[in-house]
Amino acid sequence: MIDLVMNMKVTLIAACSDLGIHVDGAKEGANKLLERFEKSRKVKFRRLETTASKEYEKTNLAKNLSAVNDFNNELYRIEGEVLEKNQFPITIGGDHSVVIASSLAVENHFGEVGMIWIDSHGDFNTFETTVTGNLHGLPLACLTGYYNESLRPFHPTPCINPRHTVIVGVRDLDSLEIQNLVNARVNVFTTKDIQKYGVDAIMNQAFEIAGQACNGVYVSYDLDVIDPEVAPGVSVKAKNGINKDEAMAIARNITSHKDMIKSVDLVEFNPTNDIEDKTFLLANEILEHFIEHFNK
């Protein structure tokens, strides 16, 4: 058993922070998802928890910036340590701002990588275009180098190339955010695209685009891409999302491309909003699938 654990490729990293949003609960989601794996022998694991006080004032469009940066600076270091040990990091959030650290750590370690961002939201606001000031609405712009430099003080350039970046499942965009995406030339597939053409057709196109990067692909999976009737345990719900079968089909497509992938994450599980553990059970199913296939 000890030899088996030593030979495992996956390290599960619980990024327990919800500083990027005025709604509480996502940091507990990371803890809850990690709990069932802690006593198992399936994975190695690391946990990072924030102790910072949280600001909730909606009129502050850069609220919790310093605390988010402190957390991500440490997470960036942990992710780098895991990668240096030739481990495969699976990061569980936490709100989506934690991905600034995990994805840029992969870019820093491997060099040029592509990005697939599975999300009902674009997360492509800037401090000038954000309406809420929630920093979890800015990370994709930040990590692709589209302004938001103050959210990545720990990372040297370059960032991830936006032309090798693909959003999958989006359906809830701010009007100014749409213009940001057009300006940056990010590739976008909507929820309707998935429902019209099927998961595999869209995901295969996403990997073809992201795979144009030289050194692999990072995949970020936000649970709010799933319809809230199926997965209510998220912080910001968006109606008319994908169903459970499509959610699992995305997970299977991701692992079918595992030779390209350098790291994945699963974020935005909020147990305070969950109903009868619907989201928890589905998130666990996705994680189990990832662990099983990326440990091989």
C-alpha contacts under 8 A as a table, 3 or more apart, distances in Angstrom:
res1	aa1	res2	aa2	distance
1	M	4	L	5.00
1	M	5	V	6.36
1	M	41	R	7.88
2	I	5	V	5.22
2	I	6	M	6.25
3	D	6	M	5.06
3	D	7	N	6.23
4	L	7	N	5.27
4	L	8	M	6.45
5	V	8	M	5.34
5	V	41	R	6.37
5	V	42	K	7.12
5	V	43	V	7.00
5	V	44	K	7.42
8	M	42	K	7.81
8	M	43	V	6.68
8	M	44	K	7.64
8	M	295	N	5.82
8	M	296	K	8.00
9	K	43	V	7.96
9	K	86	N	7.55
9	K	87	Q	4.99
9	K	88	F	5.53
9	K	294	F	7.08
9	K	295	N	5.04
9	K	296	K	7.50
10	V	43	V	5.83
10	V	44	K	6.57
10	V	87	Q	5.76
10	V	88	F	4.64
10	V	89	P	5.88
10	V	90	I	6.92
10	V	291	I	6.70
10	V	294	F	6.59
10	V	295	N	5.58
11	T	43	V	5.87
11	T	44	K	4.70
11	T	45	F	5.06
11	T	46	R	7.22
11	T	82	V	7.23
11	T	87	Q	6.29
11	T	88	F	5.96
11	T	89	P	4.99
11	T	90	I	6.24
12	L	34	L	7.84
12	L	43	V	6.62
12	L	44	K	6.19
12	L	45	F	4.47
12	L	46	R	6.26
12	L	89	P	5.98
12	L	90	I	4.92
12	L	91	T	5.97
12	L	92	I	7.35
13	I	45	F	5.65
13	I	46	R	4.73
13	I	47	R	5.67
13	I	48	L	7.68
13	I	89	P	6.73
13	I	90	I	6.05
13	I	91	T	4.65
13	I	92	I	6.14
14	A	30	A	5.44
14	A	31	N	6.64
14	A	34	L	6.57
14	A	45	F	7.67
14	A	46	R	6.23
14	A	47	R	4.63
14	A	48	L	6.16
14	A	91	T	5.97
14	A	92	I	4.97
14	A	93	G	6.26
14	A	94	G	7.83
15	A	27	K	7.31
15	A	30	A	6.32
15	A	47	R	6.33
15	A	48	L	5.30
15	A	49	E	6.53
15	A	75	L	7.41
15	A	91	T	6.73
15	A	92	I	5.89
15	A	93	G	5.00
15	A	94	G	5.61
15	A	98	V	6.72
16	C	26	A	7.48
16	C	27	K	4.15
16	C	28	E	6.57
16	C	29	G	7.63
16	C	30	A	5.42
16	C	31	N	6.53
16	C	47	R	7.35
16	C	48	L	5.90
16	C	49	E	4.68
16	C	50	T	6.52
16	C	93	G	6.03
16	C	94	G	5.08
17	S	20	G	7.73
17	S	26	A	6.81
17	S	27	K	4.33
17	S	28	E	7.99
17	S	49	E	6.32
17	S	50	T	5.78
17	S	71	F	7.88
17	S	93	G	7.05
17	S	94	G	4.84
17	S	95	D	6.46
17	S	98	V	7.43
18	D	21	I	5.98
18	D	23	V	7.67
18	D	24	D	6.41
18	D	25	G	6.85
18	D	26	A	5.30
18	D	27	K	5.01
18	D	94	G	5.46
18	D	95	D	5.09
19	L	22	H	7.36
19	L	54	K	6.30
19	L	64	N	6.25
19	L	67	A	7.26
19	L	68	V	6.12
19	L	95	D	7.53
19	L	135	L	7.94
20	G	64	N	7.03
20	G	68	V	6.83
20	G	95	D	6.25
20	G	96	H	7.42
20	G	97	S	5.76
20	G	134	N	5.49
20	G	135	L	4.50
20	G	136	H	4.73
21	I	24	D	7.43
21	I	95	D	7.24
21	I	134	N	4.74
21	I	135	L	6.38
21	I	136	H	6.14
22	H	55	E	7.37
22	H	56	Y	5.03
22	H	57	E	7.75
22	H	58	K	7.60
22	H	134	N	6.63
23	V	235	S	6.44
24	D	27	K	7.64
24	D	235	S	7.88
25	G	28	E	5.38
25	G	29	G	6.60
25	G	235	S	7.64
25	G	270	N	5.05
25	G	271	P	6.41
25	G	272	T	5.76
26	A	29	G	4.86
26	A	30	A	6.82
26	A	93	G	6.86
26	A	94	G	4.76
26	A	95	D	5.80
26	A	234	V	7.55
26	A	235	S	7.08
26	A	268	E	5.74
26	A	269	F	5.62
26	A	270	N	4.31
26	A	271	P	7.12
27	K	30	A	5.52
27	K	31	N	6.87
27	K	49	E	7.84
27	K	93	G	6.60
27	K	94	G	4.52
27	K	95	D	7.12
27	K	270	N	7.58
28	E	31	N	5.05
28	E	32	K	6.11
28	E	94	G	7.47
28	E	270	N	7.01
28	E	271	P	6.99
29	G	32	K	5.10
29	G	33	L	6.13
29	G	93	G	6.86
29	G	94	G	6.49
29	G	268	E	7.50
29	G	269	F	5.09
29	G	270	N	5.11
29	G	271	P	5.59
30	A	33	L	5.27
30	A	34	L	6.19
30	A	92	I	5.61
30	A	93	G	4.90
30	A	94	G	5.57
30	A	267	V	7.91
30	A	269	F	7.22
31	N	34	L	5.16
31	N	35	E	6.17
32	K	35	E	5.26
32	K	36	R	7.58
33	L	36	R	6.57
33	L	37	F	7.73
33	L	92	I	7.73
33	L	280	F	7.35
33	L	283	A	7.80
33	L	284	N	6.83
34	L	37	F	5.45
34	L	38	E	6.27
35	E	38	E	5.39
35	E	39	K	7.68
36	R	39	K	6.72
36	R	40	S	7.17
37	F	40	S	5.08
37	F	41	R	7.59
37	F	42	K	7.00
37	F	43	V	7.12
38	E	41	R	7.86
38	E	45	F	7.27
40	S	43	V	7.43
41	R	44	K	7.78
42	K	291	I	7.74
43	V	291	I	7.59
48	L	75	L	7.07
50	T	71	F	6.55
52	A	67	A	6.28
54	K	64	N	6.46
55	E	63	K	6.19
55	E	64	N	6.05
56	Y	63	K	7.40
57	E	60	N	5.70
57	E	63	K	7.28
58	K	61	L	7.02
58	K	132	T	5.91
58	K	133	G	6.44
59	T	132	T	7.30
59	T	133	G	7.17
60	N	63	K	5.36
60	N	133	G	6.10
61	L	127	F	6.56
61	L	130	T	7.02
61	L	131	V	7.50
61	L	132	T	6.47
61	L	133	G	3.57
61	L	134	N	7.04
62	A	65	L	5.69
62	A	127	F	6.91
62	A	133	G	5.54
62	A	134	N	7.43
62	A	135	L	7.09
63	K	133	G	6.42
63	K	134	N	7.11
63	K	135	L	7.54
64	N	67	A	5.24
64	N	68	V	5.97
64	N	135	L	7.97
65	L	68	V	5.21
65	L	69	N	6.16
65	L	135	L	7.56
65	L	151	L	7.33
66	S	69	N	5.15
66	S	70	D	6.19
67	A	70	D	5.08
67	A	71	F	6.22
68	V	71	F	5.18
68	V	72	N	6.05
68	V	97	S	7.69
68	V	151	L	7.94
69	N	72	N	5.06
69	N	73	N	5.85
69	N	151	L	6.27
69	N	152	R	7.32
69	N	153	P	7.61
70	D	73	N	5.21
70	D	74	E	6.58
71	F	74	E	5.45
71	F	75	L	6.22
72	N	75	L	4.79
72	N	76	Y	5.80
72	N	98	V	6.23
72	N	100	I	7.14
72	N	101	A	5.13
73	N	76	Y	5.16
73	N	77	R	6.47
73	N	101	A	6.87
73	N	154	F	5.88
74	E	77	R	5.10
74	E	78	I	6.33
75	L	78	I	5.01
75	L	79	E	6.04
75	L	98	V	7.83
75	L	101	A	5.97
75	L	102	S	6.97
76	Y	79	E	5.20
76	Y	80	G	6.15
76	Y	101	A	4.62
76	Y	102	S	5.94
76	Y	104	L	7.55
76	Y	105	A	5.56
76	Y	154	F	7.85
77	R	80	G	5.09
77	R	81	E	6.31
77	R	105	A	7.74
78	I	81	E	5.07
78	I	82	V	6.34
79	E	82	V	5.16
79	E	83	L	6.25
79	E	89	P	7.08
79	E	101	A	7.83
79	E	102	S	6.12
79	E	105	A	6.15
79	E	106	V	7.81
80	G	83	L	5.10
80	G	84	E	6.09
80	G	105	A	5.76
80	G	106	V	7.49
80	G	109	H	7.00
81	E	84	E	5.09
81	E	85	K	6.49
82	V	85	K	5.30
82	V	86	N	6.78
82	V	87	Q	5.53
82	V	88	F	7.37
82	V	89	P	6.72
83	L	86	N	5.05
83	L	87	Q	5.37
83	L	88	F	6.75
83	L	89	P	7.20
83	L	106	V	7.69
83	L	109	H	7.19
84	E	87	Q	7.39
84	E	109	H	7.94
88	F	262	K	6.86
88	F	263	S	6.08
88	F	294	F	7.40
89	P	262	K	7.99
89	P	263	S	5.44
89	P	264	V	6.92
90	I	263	S	6.08
90	I	264	V	5.17
90	I	265	D	5.26
90	I	266	L	7.70
91	T	102	S	7.25
91	T	264	V	6.56
91	T	265	D	4.47
91	T	266	L	6.40
91	T	267	V	7.93
92	I	265	D	5.61
92	I	266	L	4.90
92	I	267	V	5.50
93	G	96	H	7.01
93	G	98	V	6.91
93	G	265	D	7.70
93	G	266	L	6.32
93	G	267	V	4.23
93	G	268	E	5.89
93	G	269	F	7.03
94	G	98	V	6.78
94	G	267	V	5.72
94	G	268	E	5.57
94	G	269	F	7.04
95	D	98	V	6.33
95	D	136	H	6.32
95	D	267	V	5.99
95	D	268	E	4.78
95	D	269	F	7.87
96	H	99	V	5.74
96	H	136	H	5.09
96	H	137	G	7.80
96	H	139	P	7.10
96	H	222	D	7.42
96	H	267	V	6.02
96	H	268	E	6.31
97	S	100	I	5.81
97	S	135	L	6.37
97	S	136	H	4.52
97	S	137	G	7.71
97	S	138	L	7.50
97	S	139	P	5.56
98	V	101	A	5.79
98	V	102	S	6.78
99	V	102	S	4.87
99	V	103	S	5.63
99	V	104	L	7.92
99	V	139	P	7.14
99	V	220	S	7.65
99	V	265	D	7.73
100	I	103	S	5.78
100	I	104	L	6.07
100	I	139	P	5.79
100	I	140	L	7.63
100	I	142	C	7.26
100	I	143	L	5.93
100	I	151	L	7.83
100	I	152	R	7.25
101	A	104	L	5.46
101	A	105	A	5.98
101	A	152	R	7.92
102	S	105	A	5.23
102	S	106	V	6.56
103	S	106	V	5.17
103	S	107	E	6.41
103	S	143	L	7.57
103	S	218	Y	6.58
103	S	263	S	7.88
104	L	107	E	4.82
104	L	108	N	5.95
104	L	143	L	6.64
104	L	155	H	6.97
104	L	159	C	7.10
104	L	160	I	7.65
105	A	108	N	4.98
105	A	109	H	6.10
105	A	155	H	7.91
106	V	109	H	5.10
106	V	110	F	5.99
106	V	111	G	7.65
106	V	113	V	7.79
106	V	218	Y	7.57
106	V	262	K	7.11
106	V	263	S	7.31
107	E	110	F	5.47
107	E	111	G	4.99
107	E	112	E	5.90
107	E	113	V	5.92
107	E	159	C	7.24
107	E	160	I	6.92
108	N	111	G	5.67
108	N	155	H	7.67
108	N	156	P	7.91
110	F	113	V	7.32
110	F	215	N	6.33
111	G	214	C	7.94
111	G	215	N	6.42
112	E	160	I	6.78
112	E	161	N	7.83
112	E	213	A	5.85
112	E	214	C	5.70
112	E	215	N	5.53
112	E	216	G	7.51
113	V	160	I	6.47
113	V	161	N	7.87
113	V	164	H	7.86
113	V	210	A	7.66
113	V	211	G	7.78
113	V	213	A	5.10
113	V	214	C	6.32
113	V	215	N	5.20
113	V	216	G	4.94
113	V	217	V	5.13
113	V	218	Y	6.83
114	G	160	I	6.60
114	G	161	N	6.99
114	G	164	H	4.92
114	G	165	T	5.75
114	G	209	I	7.95
114	G	210	A	4.33
114	G	211	G	6.01
114	G	212	Q	7.14
114	G	213	A	5.17
114	G	215	N	7.97
114	G	216	G	6.28
114	G	217	V	4.50
114	G	218	Y	6.18
115	M	160	I	7.31
115	M	164	H	6.39
115	M	165	T	4.57
115	M	166	V	6.22
115	M	210	A	5.71
115	M	217	V	5.58
115	M	218	Y	4.97
115	M	219	V	5.93
115	M	220	S	7.74
116	I	165	T	5.90
116	I	166	V	4.86
116	I	167	I	5.96
116	I	168	V	7.18
116	I	206	A	6.77
116	I	207	F	7.51
116	I	210	A	6.69
116	I	217	V	7.35
116	I	218	Y	6.39
116	I	219	V	4.82
116	I	220	S	6.21
117	W	165	T	7.56
117	W	166	V	6.02
117	W	167	I	4.64
117	W	168	V	6.07
117	W	219	V	6.16
117	W	220	S	4.95
117	W	221	Y	6.43
117	W	222	D	7.87
118	I	167	I	5.79
118	I	168	V	4.66
118	I	169	G	5.92
118	I	170	V	7.57
118	I	219	V	7.69
118	I	220	S	5.97
118	I	221	Y	4.86
118	I	222	D	5.88
118	I	225	V	6.72
119	D	122	G	6.87
119	D	167	I	6.95
119	D	168	V	6.26
119	D	169	G	5.54
119	D	170	V	5.59
119	D	221	Y	6.62
119	D	222	D	5.09
119	D	223	L	7.24
119	D	224	D	6.37
119	D	225	V	4.65
120	S	168	V	7.89
120	S	169	G	5.44
120	S	170	V	3.99
120	S	171	R	5.23
120	S	172	D	5.91
120	S	191	T	7.63
120	S	222	D	7.79
120	S	224	D	6.01
120	S	225	V	4.39
120	S	226	I	7.80
120	S	238	A	6.69
120	S	241	G	7.49
121	H	137	G	7.87
121	H	170	V	5.29
121	H	171	R	6.44
121	H	172	D	5.16
121	H	173	L	5.92
121	H	225	V	7.84
122	G	125	N	7.88
122	G	137	G	7.50
122	G	140	L	7.45
122	G	167	I	7.02
122	G	170	V	6.38
122	G	172	D	7.40
122	G	173	L	6.11
122	G	177	E	7.49
123	D	136	H	6.76
123	D	137	G	4.11
123	D	138	L	4.93
123	D	139	P	5.91
123	D	140	L	5.47
123	D	141	A	6.88
124	F	137	G	6.38
124	F	138	L	5.18
124	F	139	P	6.77
124	F	140	L	5.39
124	F	141	A	4.55
124	F	142	C	7.83
124	F	177	E	5.80
124	F	180	N	6.80
124	F	181	L	6.77
125	N	128	E	7.77
125	N	129	T	5.60
125	N	130	T	5.35
125	N	137	G	5.97
125	N	138	L	4.82
125	N	141	A	6.48
125	N	176	L	7.65
125	N	177	E	5.23
125	N	180	N	7.15
126	T	129	T	5.16
126	T	130	T	5.81
126	T	138	L	5.84
126	T	141	A	7.03
126	T	147	Y	6.67
126	T	148	N	6.02
127	F	130	T	5.61
127	F	133	G	7.34
127	F	138	L	7.84
127	F	148	N	6.89
129	T	176	L	6.01
129	T	177	E	6.83
130	T	133	G	5.69
130	T	134	N	7.74
130	T	137	G	7.50
130	T	138	L	7.88
130	T	177	E	7.97
133	G	137	G	7.93
134	N	137	G	5.88
134	N	138	L	7.80
135	L	138	L	5.37
135	L	139	P	7.13
136	H	139	P	6.06
137	G	140	L	7.99
138	L	141	A	5.71
138	L	142	C	6.28
138	L	148	N	7.50
139	P	142	C	4.89
139	P	143	L	6.11
139	P	151	L	7.99
140	L	143	L	5.32
140	L	144	T	6.16
141	A	144	T	5.38
141	A	145	G	6.32
141	A	146	Y	4.88
141	A	147	Y	6.86
141	A	148	N	7.03
142	C	145	G	5.30
142	C	146	Y	5.67
142	C	147	Y	6.19
142	C	148	N	4.99
142	C	149	E	6.54
142	C	151	L	6.65
142	C	152	R	7.13
143	L	146	Y	7.51
143	L	152	R	7.64
143	L	159	C	5.77
143	L	160	I	6.10
144	T	159	C	5.27
144	T	160	I	4.59
144	T	161	N	5.69
144	T	162	P	5.39
144	T	165	T	7.98
145	G	148	N	7.48
145	G	149	E	7.39
145	G	158	P	7.73
145	G	159	C	5.38
145	G	160	I	6.98
145	G	161	N	7.72
145	G	162	P	7.92
146	Y	184	A	6.99
148	N	151	L	5.69
148	N	152	R	7.57
149	E	152	R	5.52
149	E	153	P	6.78
150	S	153	P	5.86
152	R	155	H	5.58
153	P	156	P	7.76
156	P	159	C	7.95
160	I	164	H	7.57
160	I	165	T	7.62
161	N	164	H	5.38
161	N	165	T	6.60
162	P	165	T	4.80
162	P	166	V	7.98
162	P	184	A	6.32
162	P	185	R	6.45
162	P	186	V	5.20
162	P	187	N	7.97
163	R	166	V	7.95
163	R	184	A	7.80
163	R	185	R	6.00
163	R	186	V	5.53
163	R	187	N	6.90
163	R	209	I	7.93
163	R	210	A	7.97
164	H	186	V	7.60
164	H	187	N	7.89
164	H	209	I	5.77
164	H	210	A	4.45
164	H	211	G	7.26
164	H	212	Q	6.44
164	H	213	A	6.23
165	T	186	V	5.79
165	T	187	N	6.23
165	T	209	I	7.37
165	T	210	A	5.68
166	V	186	V	6.25
166	V	187	N	4.67
166	V	188	V	5.71
166	V	189	F	7.54
166	V	206	A	5.94
166	V	209	I	7.31
166	V	210	A	6.67
167	I	170	V	6.70
167	I	186	V	7.64
167	I	187	N	6.29
167	I	188	V	4.81
167	I	189	F	6.00
167	I	190	T	7.91
168	V	188	V	6.29
168	V	189	F	4.83
168	V	190	T	6.01
168	V	191	T	7.28
168	V	202	I	7.80
168	V	203	M	7.70
168	V	206	A	7.68
169	G	189	F	6.01
169	G	190	T	4.52
169	G	191	T	4.12
169	G	192	K	7.70
169	G	193	D	7.75
169	G	194	I	6.91
169	G	225	V	6.03
169	G	241	G	7.80
169	G	242	I	7.78
170	V	173	L	7.56
170	V	188	V	7.52
170	V	189	F	6.65
170	V	190	T	4.60
170	V	191	T	5.69
170	V	225	V	7.21
171	R	190	T	5.91
171	R	191	T	6.07
171	R	238	A	7.59
171	R	241	G	7.96
172	D	238	A	6.76
173	L	177	E	6.33
173	L	178	I	6.40
174	D	177	E	4.99
174	D	178	I	6.34
175	S	178	I	5.29
175	S	179	Q	6.90
176	L	179	Q	5.20
176	L	180	N	6.43
177	E	180	N	4.93
177	E	181	L	6.34
178	I	181	L	5.19
178	I	182	V	6.33
179	Q	182	V	5.00
179	Q	183	N	6.06
180	N	183	N	5.08
180	N	184	A	6.12
181	L	184	A	5.14
181	L	185	R	5.93
181	L	186	V	5.55
182	V	185	R	5.05
182	V	186	V	6.72
189	F	193	D	5.98
189	F	194	I	7.54
189	F	202	I	7.30
190	T	193	D	5.07
190	T	194	I	6.68
191	T	194	I	5.16
191	T	195	Q	6.34
191	T	241	G	6.46
191	T	242	I	6.72
192	K	195	Q	4.98
192	K	196	K	5.95
193	D	196	K	5.09
193	D	197	Y	5.86
193	D	198	G	7.48
193	D	202	I	7.27
194	I	197	Y	5.48
194	I	198	G	4.87
194	I	199	V	5.35
194	I	202	I	6.22
194	I	242	I	7.98
195	Q	198	G	5.58
195	Q	199	V	7.54
195	Q	242	I	7.63
197	Y	201	A	6.17
197	Y	202	I	6.88
198	G	201	A	5.64
198	G	202	I	6.53
199	V	202	I	5.42
199	V	203	M	5.93
199	V	246	E	6.45
199	V	249	A	6.51
199	V	250	I	6.28
200	D	203	M	5.10
200	D	204	N	5.72
200	D	249	A	7.57
200	D	250	I	7.47
200	D	253	N	6.55
201	A	204	N	5.35
201	A	205	Q	6.36
202	I	205	Q	5.21
202	I	206	A	6.21
203	M	206	A	4.82
203	M	207	F	6.19
203	M	250	I	7.24
203	M	253	N	6.91
203	M	254	I	7.94
204	N	207	F	5.15
204	N	208	E	6.15
204	N	253	N	7.87
205	Q	208	E	4.97
205	Q	209	I	6.29
206	A	209	I	5.27
206	A	210	A	6.07
207	F	210	A	5.05
207	F	211	G	5.38
207	F	217	V	7.92
207	F	257	H	7.90
208	E	211	G	5.15
208	E	212	Q	6.68
209	I	212	Q	5.62
210	A	213	A	6.11
210	A	217	V	6.33
211	G	214	C	7.34
211	G	216	G	6.22
211	G	217	V	6.26
211	G	260	M	7.29
213	A	216	G	6.36
213	A	217	V	7.49
216	G	260	M	4.94
216	G	261	I	5.59
216	G	262	K	6.12
217	V	260	M	5.88
217	V	261	I	4.74
217	V	262	K	5.88
217	V	263	S	7.53
218	Y	261	I	5.89
218	Y	262	K	5.76
218	Y	263	S	5.28
218	Y	264	V	5.91
219	V	254	I	7.96
219	V	261	I	7.36
219	V	263	S	6.57
219	V	264	V	4.72
219	V	265	D	6.58
220	S	264	V	5.70
220	S	265	D	4.98
220	S	266	L	6.43
220	S	267	V	7.81
221	Y	264	V	7.52
221	Y	265	D	5.86
221	Y	266	L	4.87
221	Y	267	V	6.38
222	D	225	V	6.06
222	D	266	L	5.89
222	D	267	V	4.98
222	D	268	E	5.95
223	L	226	I	5.85
223	L	231	A	7.40
223	L	234	V	6.96
223	L	266	L	7.06
223	L	267	V	6.30
223	L	268	E	6.01
223	L	269	F	6.46
223	L	283	A	7.66
224	D	227	D	7.03
224	D	228	P	7.25
224	D	231	A	7.36
224	D	234	V	6.00
224	D	236	V	7.07
224	D	237	K	6.17
224	D	238	A	6.91
224	D	268	E	7.05
225	V	238	A	7.66
225	V	241	G	5.90
225	V	242	I	6.56
226	I	230	V	6.77
226	I	231	A	6.10
226	I	241	G	4.90
226	I	242	I	4.75
226	I	243	N	6.07
226	I	244	K	7.28
226	I	247	A	6.64
227	D	230	V	5.44
227	D	231	A	6.09
227	D	232	P	7.63
227	D	237	K	7.92
227	D	238	A	6.94
227	D	239	K	5.88
227	D	240	N	5.68
227	D	241	G	3.75
227	D	242	I	5.36
227	D	243	N	6.11
228	P	231	A	4.67
228	P	232	P	4.28
228	P	233	G	7.62
228	P	234	V	7.96
228	P	237	K	6.05
228	P	238	A	6.83
228	P	239	K	6.38
228	P	241	G	7.21
229	E	232	P	5.93
230	V	243	N	6.63
230	V	244	K	6.64
230	V	278	K	6.79
230	V	279	T	7.20
231	A	234	V	7.25
231	A	274	D	7.38
231	A	278	K	5.92
231	A	279	T	4.48
231	A	282	L	7.68
232	P	237	K	7.26
232	P	273	N	6.27
232	P	274	D	5.24
232	P	275	I	6.51
232	P	278	K	7.29
232	P	279	T	6.31
233	G	269	F	5.83
233	G	270	N	4.89
233	G	271	P	5.44
233	G	272	T	6.88
233	G	273	N	4.49
233	G	274	D	3.66
233	G	275	I	6.91
233	G	278	K	7.55
233	G	279	T	5.35
233	G	280	F	7.52
234	V	237	K	6.35
234	V	268	E	5.70
234	V	269	F	5.05
234	V	270	N	4.64
234	V	271	P	7.44
234	V	273	N	6.31
234	V	274	D	7.25
235	S	268	E	6.68
235	S	269	F	7.45
235	S	270	N	5.90
235	S	273	N	7.23
238	A	241	G	6.85
242	I	246	E	5.96
242	I	247	A	6.57
243	N	246	E	5.34
243	N	247	A	6.17
244	K	247	A	4.92
244	K	248	M	6.25
244	K	282	L	7.87
245	D	248	M	5.28
245	D	249	A	6.04
246	E	249	A	4.83
246	E	250	I	6.16
247	A	250	I	5.28
247	A	251	A	6.60
248	M	251	A	4.95
248	M	252	R	6.23
248	M	286	I	6.70
249	A	252	R	5.04
249	A	253	N	6.09
250	I	253	N	5.06
250	I	254	I	6.16
251	A	254	I	5.13
251	A	255	T	6.49
251	A	286	I	6.32
251	A	289	H	7.31
251	A	290	F	7.37
252	R	255	T	5.27
252	R	256	S	6.17
252	R	289	H	7.65
253	N	256	S	4.97
253	N	257	H	6.64
254	I	257	H	5.43
254	I	258	K	6.56
255	T	258	K	4.74
255	T	290	F	6.82
255	T	293	H	6.38
255	T	294	F	7.30
257	H	260	M	5.73
257	H	261	I	6.77
258	K	261	I	5.04
258	K	293	H	7.99
258	K	294	F	7.03
261	I	264	V	7.56
266	L	283	A	7.91
266	L	287	L	7.80
269	F	279	T	7.24
269	F	280	F	7.47
269	F	283	A	7.77
270	N	273	N	5.85
270	N	274	D	6.74
271	P	274	D	4.93
271	P	277	D	7.81
271	P	279	T	7.90
271	P	280	F	7.27
274	D	277	D	5.84
274	D	278	K	6.60
274	D	279	T	6.19
274	D	280	F	7.54
275	I	278	K	5.90
275	I	279	T	7.60
277	D	280	F	5.01
277	D	281	L	5.96
278	K	281	L	5.50
278	K	282	L	6.37
279	T	282	L	5.15
279	T	283	A	5.89
280	F	283	A	5.13
280	F	284	N	6.07
281	L	284	N	5.09
281	L	285	E	6.23
282	L	285	E	4.97
282	L	286	I	6.32
283	A	286	I	5.14
283	A	287	L	6.15
284	N	287	L	4.98
284	N	288	E	5.93
285	E	288	E	5.13
285	E	289	H	6.21
286	I	289	H	5.12
286	I	290	F	6.30
287	L	290	F	5.02
287	L	291	I	6.06
288	E	291	I	5.16
288	E	292	E	6.01
289	H	292	E	5.25
289	H	293	H	6.29
290	F	293	H	5.41
290	F	294	F	5.83
291	I	294	F	5.37
291	I	295	N	5.76
292	E	295	N	5.61
292	E	296	K	6.99
293	H	296	K	5.59
